[in-house]
Amino acid sequence: MDFNLQLISMLNLLLITAGACILYHIEYADNGLQKMQSLPVRESGLFIGKCGILLPFVLMMLLFETASLCFCGWHWLDAGKEELIEMLQTLGFTLLLTLPAAVIALVIASACRNMWTTLGIGILCIFTATMLPTDNFIISLFPYVLPFQILPGMETARVIHYCIAAVCETGIACAAEFIYLKVRRLFA
């Protein structure tokens, strides 16, 4: 699991970034943003709706990955009940640590009208995350580095710190998006 989760996390981040780009490209294509602003819906509600679209797909993606890892562990590696429970715990931990990157990908996509700019920024963040060391706690709090943390073998206090950091970063990213939407509406 140690070797596969790093690659899986990187691919998950790439899919999340592409999904966020596509969700906002739909909004910016053919002046869709101006059309949506004429609807009786707040722009923050649209952001929450996009989170409501992206995050279930992230959960579904992680469920498929966990199911395949559990099947491979059970079928070929004779994994017992303890190992399978550990994989399910890793699913929850990875999901929580992926939330800040998913929300920040949506924030970046919201700020950039060009889909390729958003995709480029996301790929640079993923590339930076692969280069940063995950054993240094302060550096590993970068939102795109968080999904690279591996639950098995980590002490409980550190797990709790990462969970708290993920919740705080997600909240900060959502607050930043709401502030950005208010500022964009003032200058639009």
C-alpha positions in Angstrom: 0.0 0.0 0.0 2.9 2.4 0.7 4.0 2.5 -2.9 0.6 2.5 -4.6 -1.0 5.2 -2.5 1.5 7.8 -3.6 0.7 7.2 -7.3 -3.0 6.9 -6.7 -3.0 10.2 -4.8 -1.2 11.9 -7.7 -3.7 10.6 -10.2 -6.6 11.5 -8.0 -5.3 15.1 -7.7 -5.0 15.3 -11.5 -8.5 14.1 -12.0 -9.8 16.5 -9.4 -8.0 19.4 -11.1 -9.4 18.4 -14.5 -12.9 18.0 -13.1 -12.8 21.5 -11.5 -11.5 23.0 -14.8 -14.4 21.4 -16.7 -17.0 22.5 -14.2 -15.9 26.1 -14.4 -15.2 26.0 -18.1 -18.9 25.3 -18.6 -19.6 28.4 -16.6 -17.3 30.7 -18.6 -18.0 29.3 -22.0 -20.4 31.3 -24.2 -20.9 33.9 -21.5 -22.6 31.4 -19.2 -21.5 33.4 -16.1 -23.5 36.5 -17.2 -26.6 34.2 -17.9 -26.2 32.6 -14.5 -26.0 36.0 -12.8 -29.5 36.8 -14.1 -30.9 33.8 -12.4 -32.4 34.1 -8.9 -29.4 32.1 -7.4 -26.5 33.5 -5.5 -23.1 32.8 -6.9 -22.0 31.3 -3.6 -24.8 28.8 -4.1 -23.3 27.9 -7.5 -19.9 27.3 -5.9 -21.5 25.0 -3.2 -23.4 23.2 -6.1 -20.1 22.6 -7.9 -18.6 21.3 -4.6 -21.7 19.1 -4.4 -20.9 17.7 -7.9 -17.1 17.3 -7.5 -16.9 15.8 -4.0 -19.3 12.8 -4.6 -17.2 11.9 -7.6 -14.1 12.1 -5.4 -15.7 9.8 -2.9 -16.8 7.4 -5.7 -13.3 7.4 -7.1 -11.8 6.6 -3.7 -14.4 3.9 -3.1 -13.5 2.2 -6.4 -9.8 2.4 -5.5 -10.3 1.0 -2.0 -12.5 -1.8 -3.4 -9.8 -2.8 -5.9 -7.0 -2.6 -3.2 -9.1 -4.7 -0.9 -9.9 -7.3 -3.6 -6.2 -7.5 -4.6 -5.1 -7.8 -1.0 -7.7 -10.5 -0.3 -7.3 -12.4 -3.5 -3.5 -12.4 -4.1 -2.0 -11.3 -0.8 -4.2 -13.3 1.6 -5.0 -10.1 3.6 -7.0 -10.7 6.7 -9.7 -8.7 8.4 -7.3 -6.3 10.0 -5.6 -5.3 6.8 -9.0 -4.8 5.1 -10.1 -2.6 8.0 -6.9 -0.6 7.7 -7.6 0.0 4.0 -11.1 1.3 4.9 -9.6 3.6 7.5 -7.1 4.8 4.9 -10.0 5.6 2.6 -11.6 7.9 5.1 -8.3 9.5 6.0 -7.4 10.1 2.3 -10.9 11.5 1.6 -10.5 14.0 4.4 -7.0 15.0 3.3 -8.1 15.4 -0.3 -10.9 17.9 0.5 -8.7 21.0 0.7 -7.1 20.3 -2.7 -10.5 19.7 -4.3 -11.9 22.9 -2.9 -8.8 24.9 -3.8 -9.0 23.5 -7.3 -12.5 24.9 -7.6 -11.4 28.2 -6.2 -8.6 28.4 -8.8 -10.9 27.4 -11.6 -13.4 30.1 -10.4 -10.7 32.8 -10.5 -9.4 32.0 -14.0 -11.6 32.4 -17.0 -9.2 30.3 -19.2 -9.5 26.5 -18.6 -5.9 26.0 -19.6 -4.6 28.5 -17.1 -6.5 26.7 -14.4 -5.2 23.3 -15.5 -1.7 24.6 -15.7 -1.8 26.1 -12.1 -3.3 22.8 -10.9 -0.6 20.7 -12.5 2.1 23.0 -11.1 0.6 22.5 -7.6 0.6 18.7 -8.1 4.2 18.8 -9.4 5.2 20.9 -6.4 3.5 18.5 -4.1 5.4 15.6 -5.5 8.7 17.4 -4.9 8.0 18.5 -1.3 9.0 16.2 1.5 6.1 14.6 3.3 8.0 13.9 6.5 8.3 17.6 7.5 5.0 18.5 9.2 4.9 22.2 8.2 5.7 21.6 4.6 3.3 18.7 4.4 0.4 21.1 5.3 0.4 22.4 1.7 -3.1 21.3 0.5 -1.8 19.4 -2.5 0.7 17.5 -0.3 -1.9 16.4 2.3 -3.3 13.5 0.1 0.2 12.0 -0.1 0.2 11.2 3.7 -0.1 7.5 4.4 -2.2 6.4 7.4 -0.5 3.1 8.2 2.3 3.5 10.6 1.5 7.1 11.5 1.1 8.0 15.1 -2.3 9.0 16.4 -1.4 12.6 17.4 -0.1 13.3 13.9 -3.2 11.8 12.3 -5.3 14.1 14.4 -3.2 17.1 13.5 -3.6 16.3 9.8 -7.3 15.9 10.1 -7.6 19.3 11.9 -5.4 20.9 9.3 -7.5 19.5 6.4 -10.8 20.8 7.9 -9.2 24.2 8.6 -7.8 24.5 5.1 -11.1 23.5 3.5 -12.9 26.1 5.6 -10.3 28.8 4.7 -10.6 27.9 1.0 -14.4 28.2 1.1 -14.2 31.5 2.9 -11.7 32.8 0.3 -14.1 31.8 -2.5 -17.0 33.6 -0.9 -14.9 36.7 -0.4 -13.7 36.5 -4.0 -17.2 36.2 -5.3 -18.3 39.3 -3.4 -15.3 41.3 -4.7 -15.9 40.0 -8.3 -19.6 41.1 -8.0 -18.6 44.6 -6.9 -16.2 45.1 -9.8 -18.3 43.3 -12.5 
